[in-house]
Amino acid sequence: MALHPSPDTKLGPAQRLTRRTVLGVGAAAGLGWVGGCQAPAAPLRVGAIAFVGYQFIHLAQQLGLLADSGVRLLDMRSNTDCLRALATGRLEAAGLTLDEVITGLHDGIPLKVVMVLDVSAGADAVMAHAALRRPADARGKRVSVEQSAGGAMMLAAFLEAAGLQPQDIVQVPTPLSESTEALRSGQVDVAVTAEPWATQMQKAGAVRLFDSKSIPGRIVDVLVVRADTLSTHARGIQRLVKAQFEALARFQADPQAHAQAVSQRLQIAPGDVAAALRGLDLPDREANLRLLAPDGALQAGIPQLQDLLLRQGLLGSRVNTRDLIEARFVQALA
């Protein structure tokens, strides 16, 4: 996993709970004993934004692969919201970038990585109005960026490529889900964004100034669960991991048959789904086993990732990640 240094892009402590204001994630009410019957098991609440790399969990639900699993999928506005909901126990699991997981650990959230959803290879992008053709053209411009570790990392990499410093631009805090409208309406000149929003912008005439192809291996999306739910929700976690791989396999076997289902949540045309996915490496079970292994790329890349987060002021101190990876749910699948 390649990780490279970037210039400082600092976030305050309140912003560390962060791609990728919690959306009414209702706490499950305990029903107790009614008429001598035990209450049903609490659901495994899984939060995710509409980022393209998280869509196969939702496709699994549409395909019926999560029926009677106790898994409840919740749409979130931002990855920051996911971390806040994990911190307060309103979510048991979520899709997050690995850097956001580490900042969550730093802030005391007990998290475990149970699978890798994707590795960004172009799906995270910096888009701009058509008049801006080079990264250096962002100097003095208003730039939307989500106030998260993932947003800060992507912005830092872009500024490094552009030969700019953070003070050379005007940052406009914007959730990814609102980045398309911010660029379209003229609130900003440049948007640090991701798919499917980058495709939406491109179809409206925006140009791509930079993307994650230039920083291979740095942005990794994972499925995390609260450590204290590994035993209480083991069945739901296992069903979710299995369903993710099955939905991915079905999609890859016949993309056209499933493009309509994927496009609905992404709010893009079915014909644009392939383009939105083109910037992602999507690991299957075998690839996950390699990534999650004790000597795999995920564990090997974490020290460099922490170095980067420390330099950017996203961590106050180094985090113990020795037991972060929990591979047993992937390993259990035959």
Buried (B, 14 or more C-beta within 10 A) or exposed (E): BEBEEBBEBEBEEEBBBBBBEBEEBEEBEEEEEEEEEEEEEBBBBBBBBBBBBBBBBBBBBBBEBBEEBBBBBBBBBBBBBBBBBBBEBBBBBBBBBBBBBBBBBBBEBBBBBBBBBBBBBBBBBBBBBEEBEEBEBBBEBBBBBBBBBBBBBBBBBBBBBBEBEBEBBEBBEBBBBBBBBBBBEEBBBBBBBBBBBBBBBBEEEBBEBBBBEBBBBBBBBBBBBBBEBBEBBBEBBBBBBBBBBBBBEBBEEEBEEBBEBBBEBBEBBBEBBEBBBEBBBBBEBEBBBEBBBEEBBBBBBBEBBBBBBBBBBBBEEEBEBEEBBBBEBBEEEE
